[in-house]
Amino acid sequence: MSFRITTGALAFVAALGLSSLVSAQPVQAQDGVTKIKVGYIPIGVYSYFWRARDAGYFKNEKIEVELLPMAGGGQIIPALQSGSLQFGISDALGVLNARNAGIPVTYVSFNFAQASDDPVHAVLAVDPAIKSPADLKGKAVATNLSYNTDWTMMRAWLRKNGVDPKDVTFREVPFPDMLAALRNKTIAAAGVSEPFITLGKEQGATVLGHYFTDVKSPIVFSGIIAMQPYVDQHKEVVRGFLRAINKAIDDFKDPKIVRATIAANTKVPPAVIEKMGLGRWEKNQPASAMQYWVDSAKKEGIVNATADLNSLVWQDK
């Protein structure tokens, strides 16, 4: 659900050169259907892709979408630049990291948020001696990656609870492996995302807090990205794609539809799907919603330059 552009991925991107920025072309079939490829993580946060496909919204726009499961922005952003994908997903820090590296990626839909009444991230522990954030001093804490939204919010959450991040050892552990790492005591706590929060609680884990929404609520942190040159050259494709996505987001005002969509497209146990937090999808988020992440990235030393917010979220004109 959160990620970064790795050093190796950046080297790959740099090797591609600027000419690759205009190579991404949707395939126009003889029947007038445009074929595009989308990189995503197959979890509930991005289930609007499933809904838009299953409900026929892409088909109504004469768009055929191939959804390609990928590890995150470290794969997705280089694939966008090479033309292997037309759209993908990223958290806010993935976009800022890319821009900091000179890669003109932009959100075409900055759309997923969570709030205190429906969080999708939590800090879990299984050791009965770990009862509060203060007990994490001198311990190992996991986030799925470093220098991404999860890592940034975990550090902010620790500070808010009186713990200096320098007193904690950060480790990278993929979300699906976090519960096992907690049980094996290789980490003392983990920043976990749904459905693993609900699974962890069922296995006896304790929630120490919600490291996103305890710091800021509501908070918008991910969405759909594309390369700016591609968007400029294929505005009608982008508009049709977003019309389909926005219809799915409108449907997701009904949590029953969200849960049914997740159930139809994953192997998550039905009992977990019924209990898990969903977060919220909000279309047409303003560019100003990125300001928090720009400020946070500067505070953590991830980026130094001042970003043009209006260039981070596409403005259809």
HELIX and SHEET records of a PDB file:
HELIX    1   1 THR A    7  LEU A   16  1                                  10    
HELIX    2   2 LEU A   18  VAL A   22  5                                   5    
HELIX    3   3 GLY A   44  TYR A   46  5                                   3    
HELIX    4   4 TYR A   48  ASP A   54  1                                   7    
HELIX    5   5 TYR A   57  ASN A   60  1                                   4    
HELIX    6   6 GLY A   73  SER A   82  1                                  10    
HELIX    7   7 ALA A   92  ASN A  100  1                                   9    
HELIX    8   8 PRO A  133  LEU A  136  5                                   4    
HELIX    9   9 THR A  149  LYS A  160  1                                  12    
HELIX   10  10 PRO A  165  ASP A  167  5                                   3    
HELIX   11  11 PHE A  175  ASP A  177  5                                   3    
HELIX   12  12 MET A  178  ARG A  183  1                                   6    
HELIX   13  13 PHE A  196  GLU A  202  1                                   7    
HELIX   14  14 GLN A  228  GLN A  233  1                                   6    
HELIX   15  15 LYS A  235  ASP A  251  1                                  17    
HELIX   16  16 PRO A  255  ASN A  265  1                                  11    
HELIX   17  17 PRO A  270  LYS A  275  1                                   6    
HELIX   18  18 ALA A  287  MET A  290  5                                   4    
HELIX   19  19 GLN A  291  LYS A  299  1                                   9    
HELIX   20  20 LEU A  309  LEU A  312  1                                   4    
SHEET    1   A 3 VAL A  27  GLN A  28  0                                        
SHEET    2   A 3 THR A  34  TYR A  40 -1                                        
SHEET    3   A 3 ILE A  63  PRO A  69  1                                        
SHEET    1   B 6 VAL A  27  GLN A  28  0                                        
SHEET    2   B 6 THR A  34  TYR A  40 -1                                        
SHEET    3   B 6 PHE A  87  ASP A  91  1                                        
SHEET    4   B 6 ILE A 219  MET A 227 -1                                        
SHEET    5   B 6 VAL A 105  GLN A 114 -1                                        
SHEET    6   B 6 ARG A 280  TRP A 281 -1                                        
SHEET    1   C 5 THR A 169  GLU A 172  0                                        
SHEET    2   C 5 ALA A 140  THR A 143  1                                        
SHEET    3   C 5 ALA A 189  SER A 193  1                                        
SHEET    4   C 5 HIS A 121  ALA A 125 -1                                        
SHEET    5   C 5 THR A 206  GLY A 209 -1                                        
END                                                                             
